[in-house]
């Protein structure tokens, strides 16, 4: 049986965790350390932790918090947010977090990605690509937490990231973020088929069936979600959940 | 003392973190003298094969490691690249390996890996135990571990294979012969399964101490 990674993504804003909808309206969902402990107890496949204000506010990665997390959570951890200097990457990896996600700097400073992949190995560098579908359905990549258009397509940037040595592509559809209405499977497939590195589908997952379709139809190597793991019911009450092994086996891997 | 060999390749923080969580003292060092005092060794590593051998050589560690492992026979656990270095050599590089185990390190065969499988093999996979072994004593049901690799071992003697894993095809995901053990996966990233395995390793009984003869008065 082949397993596919099912990855919660947690968004840090200030000191608290939030969940956005289409990258807007951040809703407070709790304390980061507490949430990460719960996910650790649920034995999640991997966890992504993103500081969504870091690039815009010029904040540097909070290494103490990362160390606290890494000394208790024995699973692959990925950090992103404000990673625009080589020394940040080195400091982050030293805490025991083993993947670093690079988003705005992928567009603004591609050499950072190239050097980091060479220095620390491709498997530690995740290229994070956020995009929106415009009026006519054409996809365009945005940086700076979705605020800055680049005029480039996700496929183009994914290929660039692969050439630079990134080990994975995290592909996030801003229009679907927090909506629970399913992945943009078409774009996932276009990107996954264009590169030979694993693609993580992000944005819109609302059910295990959505995970399965991103894998089967979208050719994603892994799936990630935010709202699906932190909201419960139509009133979006905060409740941290993660599917059990039987559910994953029967509804996602099968 | 359990010693984690630091040869500047890959991130060793998480192995030390896990041992600390388990309450086992461990020292992270590249000092041959400290390695010489070890009663158990972990050889970690993430990166390229030749670079790994070069770093061991440049730090003057090969001799002391050979002595500890082959002569003193202290238990040694290789993780990922650290385990690959224990083989005779790798398709990834030119340098001979440490040659502690009769195995070669092979590239995943792309011809056989198909159906949308990508290389590196990155993610969780089940491991199937092939023989009883202290590393897997009391292991939880359906053990699964986190992998990141493009190369895997190929053991010459099938009796050395400790676990197998399927990715495109069945490959040896860990080996064990005498005091020489290696795992392709990352126990330090594998939740309770990894905690159990590293706890088992840290608890393996010490090599028999040389009996102290006391005069009968």
Interface residues (C-beta under 8 A of the other chain):
Chain A: X1 X2 X3 X4 X5 X40 X43 X45 X46 X70 X71 X72 X74 X75 X76 X93 X94 X95 X96 X98 X121 X122 X123 X124 X167 X168 X196 X197 X198 X219 X221 X222 X245
Chain B: X10 X11 X13 X14 X17 X18 X20 X21 X46 X47 X116 X117 X118 X119 X120 X122 X123 X124 X125 X126 X142 X144 X146 X148 X166 X167 X188 X189 X190 X191 X192 X194 X195
